[in-house]
């Protein structure tokens, strides 16, 4: 699996920079991992950030991922990996891969050694056209690829992927599969427009204003957002606000956590710490220590903040 993302307009990229919810491509530099990323063409370009190929031995066996608006599909081609969705639950084994929509709490991912997979980083609304169920059902509850597309179809896809001549060809096979499975989604244009506005403002835009501009009731919007993204518009905005705030933390400076909490919209610092832990899986202090650890162990590389080592 890869949590690394590389947004690019055209062509294939290796080790390019990612965005929130994903690891900077520099993560894979000077480690024994091959990583390839490619942005898709139409009709997937409005749904997908990038498709990727990953093979090798990651530098960390376990990573903490945040509750960021970053839906993900993984088709696993190696040994099973493990996911623990929340601190109170047991890790679950995934052999053929998984899909997860926007989570509401941090989750932990355990790599096999070595690892091999292809996958897709979706825009917040992008996974829904490929799901046989509501996106809300996958919120904090990743499904296997077999549960999504059937065991026989998944086995056939994995066979085509492993029989491909190169990673580039594997990404073409995966893109063709997505195009074949693409289906229309009711209300997708409204969801996409509102989600884009929420992202552009870092979650600061009033949701009521967006609803009025869309001429849609709050009840309808909440229902459609949960069907397509997995969470309500307010929850999505909260996710973007927290992401923007946490990524802006300067781990090399003295941190005024009261100021950080206020910028995130929290006037109760205890409430902020509780939310921070749910969102990142770590206390604020432990999160900073984890980021500092990465930079010590990978000098000269910029960690965008997600994910962080869980070992």
C-alpha positions in Angstrom: 0.0 0.0 0.0 1.0 3.6 -0.4 -0.3 6.6 1.4 1.9 8.7 -0.7 0.2 10.9 -3.3 1.7 12.7 -6.3 -0.6 15.2 -8.0 0.4 15.8 -11.5 -1.3 17.2 -14.6 0.2 14.8 -17.1 2.5 11.9 -17.4 4.1 9.6 -14.8 5.9 10.9 -11.8 8.2 9.4 -9.1 8.6 10.9 -5.7 6.6 14.1 -6.4 5.0 16.1 -3.7 1.6 15.2 -2.3 -1.2 17.0 -0.4 -3.0 16.7 2.9 -3.8 13.1 4.0 -0.9 11.7 2.1 2.8 11.4 2.4 5.2 13.6 0.4 6.8 11.6 -2.3 10.2 12.4 -0.8 9.3 9.8 1.8 10.3 7.1 -0.7 13.6 8.6 -1.6 16.7 6.7 -0.5 14.7 3.7 0.7 14.2 0.4 -1.0 10.8 1.2 -2.6 9.7 1.8 -6.2 6.9 4.3 -6.4 5.1 5.5 -9.6 2.2 7.9 -9.8 0.1 9.0 -12.7 -2.9 11.4 -13.0 -5.7 9.9 -15.1 -7.4 11.4 -18.1 -11.1 11.9 -18.7 -13.6 10.7 -17.5 -11.7 10.0 -14.3 -9.8 13.2 -13.9 -12.7 14.9 -12.1 -12.8 12.1 -9.6 -9.3 10.9 -9.1 -6.1 12.7 -7.9 -3.8 9.9 -9.0 -3.2 6.2 -9.5 -0.1 4.7 -8.1 2.2 1.7 -8.0 4.2 0.7 -5.0 6.7 -2.1 -4.4 9.4 -2.7 -1.9 10.2 -2.4 1.8 8.8 0.8 3.4 11.0 2.4 6.1 8.2 2.0 8.7 6.1 -1.1 9.3 3.2 0.9 10.8 1.8 4.3 10.0 -0.8 6.5 11.6 -3.2 8.1 9.1 -5.4 11.1 9.9 -9.1 11.6 9.6 -8.5 13.6 6.4 -10.8 13.9 3.4 -8.7 11.5 1.3 -10.7 8.4 0.1 -8.5 5.5 -1.0 -8.7 2.3 -2.9 -5.9 -0.3 -2.7 -5.6 -3.4 -4.8 -3.1 -5.6 -2.9 -0.7 -7.7 -4.8 1.5 -9.0 -2.0 1.2 -10.3 1.5 -1.9 -9.1 3.5 -1.7 -5.8 5.3 -3.5 -4.8 8.5 -5.7 -1.8 9.4 -6.8 -0.7 12.8 -9.6 1.8 12.6 -9.5 3.5 16.0 -7.6 2.8 19.2 -10.2 0.7 20.7 -10.5 -2.0 18.0 -8.3 -4.9 16.9 -6.3 -4.8 13.7 -8.0 -6.5 10.7 -6.2 -8.3 7.9 -6.8 -7.3 4.3 -5.6 -9.8 1.6 -7.0 -8.5 -1.7 -6.9 -4.8 -0.8 -9.4 -2.3 0.6 -11.4 0.9 0.1 -12.1 3.6 2.7 -14.0 6.9 2.4 -13.4 10.0 4.5 -12.8 8.8 8.1 -13.9 10.5 11.3 -10.9 9.3 13.3 -7.3 8.3 12.8 -6.5 4.8 11.6 -3.3 2.7 11.7 -1.9 0.9 8.7 0.5 -2.1 8.9 2.7 -2.8 5.9 3.7 -6.3 4.9 7.5 -6.7 4.2 8.0 -6.5 1.3 4.8 -4.8 0.0 3.3 -4.6 -3.5 0.1 -2.8 -4.6 -1.6 -0.5 -6.9 -4.1 2.1 -5.8 -6.1 5.2 -6.3 -6.2 8.5 -4.3 -9.6 9.9 -4.9 -11.1 13.4 -4.5 -13.5 13.5 -1.5 -16.5 12.6 -3.8 -14.5 10.4 -6.2 -14.9 7.0 -4.7 -18.7 6.9 -4.7 -19.3 6.1 -8.4 -17.4 2.9 -7.9 -19.2 1.7 -4.8 -22.2 -0.7 -4.5 -23.1 0.9 -1.2 -23.4 4.3 0.5 -20.0 5.9 1.2 -21.1 6.3 4.8 -20.9 2.5 5.2 -17.1 2.7 4.6 -16.5 5.6 7.0 -14.1 4.2 9.6 -15.0 0.7 8.3 -12.8 -0.1 5.3 -14.2 -2.8 2.9 -12.2 -5.4 1.1 -12.1 -5.1 -2.7 -13.9 -8.4 -2.9 -16.8 -7.0 -0.9 -17.0 -4.1 -3.4 -16.7 -5.9 -6.7 -17.1 -9.6 -5.9 -14.5 -12.2 -5.2 -14.2 -13.6 -8.7 -14.0 -10.2 -10.4 -11.4 -9.1 -7.9 -9.3 -12.2 -8.4 -9.5 -11.7 -12.2 -8.4 -8.0 -11.8 -5.4 -9.0 -9.6 -4.4 -11.6 -12.1 -4.5 -9.0 -15.0 -2.4 -6.7 -12.8 0.2 -9.2 -11.9 0.4 -10.4 -15.5 1.1 -6.9 -16.8 4.5 -6.2 -18.3 5.4 -3.1 -16.3 4.1 -0.8 -13.5 3.0 1.6 -16.3 0.9 -1.1 -17.8 -0.5 -2.0 -14.4 -1.8 1.5 -14.0 -3.4 1.4 -17.4 -5.2 -1.8 -16.4 -6.4 -0.2 -13.2 -7.6 2.9 -15.0 -9.5 0.8 -17.6 -11.1 -1.1 -14.8 -12.3 2.1 -13.1 -13.7 3.5 -16.4 -15.6 0.3 -16.9 -17.1 0.5 -13.5 -17.9 4.2 -13.5 -21.6 4.8 -12.8 -23.7 8.0 -12.5 -24.4 9.4 -9.0 -27.4 11.5 -8.2 -26.5 15.0 -7.0 -22.7 14.6 -7.7 -22.3 18.1 -9.3 -23.7 19.8 -6.2 -21.5 17.7 -3.9 -18.4 18.4 -6.0 -19.1 22.2 -6.1 -19.7 22.5 -2.4 -16.8 20.2 -1.5 -14.4 22.2 -3.7 -15.6 25.5 -2.0 -15.0 23.9 1.4 -11.5 22.8 0.4 -10.6 26.2 -1.1 -11.4 27.9 2.2 -9.8 25.3 4.4 -13.2 24.5 5.8 -13.9 28.1 6.9 -16.8 28.8 4.6 -20.3 28.8 6.3 -22.1 25.7 5.2 -25.5 27.5 5.3 -24.3 29.9 2.7 -23.2 27.1 0.4 -26.6 25.4 0.9 -28.4 28.6 0.0 -26.3 29.1 -3.1 -27.0 25.6 -4.2 -30.8 26.1 -3.4 -30.9 22.8 -1.5 -32.1 22.1 2.0 -29.7 21.2 4.8 -31.4 17.8 5.2 -30.9 17.0 1.5 -27.3 18.1 1.5 -26.5 16.1 4.7 -28.0 13.0 3.2 -26.3 13.3 -0.2 -22.9 14.1 1.4 -23.1 11.0 3.6 -24.1 8.9 0.5 -21.3 10.3 -1.7 -18.5 11.3 0.7 -19.4 9.5 3.9 -19.7 12.5 6.2 -21.9 15.6 6.4 -20.8 19.0 4.9 -20.1 20.3 8.4 -17.9 17.2 9.2 -16.1 17.6 6.0 -15.4 21.3 6.7 -14.2 20.3 10.2 -11.8 17.8 8.6 -10.3 20.5 6.3 -10.0 23.0 9.2 -8.2 20.5 11.3 -5.9 19.4 8.4 -5.0 23.0 7.6 -4.3 23.8 11.2 -2.2 20.8 11.9 -0.1 21.0 8.7 0.7 24.6 9.5 2.3 23.7 12.8 6.0 24.6 12.8 7.6 21.7 14.7 10.9 23.5 14.9 9.5 26.4 16.8 8.1 26.8 20.3 4.4 25.9 19.9 1.6 27.9 21.6 -1.1 25.3 21.7 -3.6 27.8 22.9 -3.1 29.8 19.7 -3.2 26.6 17.6 -6.5 25.6 19.2 -8.0 29.1 18.6 -7.0 29.1 14.9 -8.7 25.8 14.6 -11.9 27.3 16.1 -11.5 25.8 19.6 -11.7 28.1 22.7 -11.5 25.2 25.1 -8.0 23.8 24.8 -9.0 20.5 26.5 -11.6 19.9 23.8 -9.0 20.7 21.2 -6.6 18.1 22.6 -9.4 15.5 22.6 -10.3 16.3 19.0 -6.6 16.3 18.0 -6.1 12.9 19.4 -9.1 11.5 17.6 -8.0 13.1 14.4 -4.4 12.2 14.4 -4.3 9.2 16.7 -1.8 11.1 18.9 -1.7 13.8 21.5 -0.3 17.1 20.2 3.0 16.5 21.9 3.3 13.0 20.6 2.4 14.1 17.1 5.2 16.7 17.1 7.6 14.1 18.4 6.6 11.7 15.6 7.2 14.4 12.9 10.5 15.3 14.4 11.5 11.7 14.4 10.8 11.4 10.7 12.9 14.4 9.9 15.8 13.1 12.0 15.7 9.7 10.3 15.2 11.3 6.8 17.2 14.5 6.9 16.7 16.8 4.0 13.2 15.5 3.3 10.0 17.4 4.0 7.2 15.5 5.6 3.9 17.1 4.7 2.5 15.9 8.1 0.7 12.8 7.0 1.1 10.1 7.9 3.5 9.7 10.8 5.4 6.6 12.0 3.4 4.5 14.5 6.3 2.1 15.5 
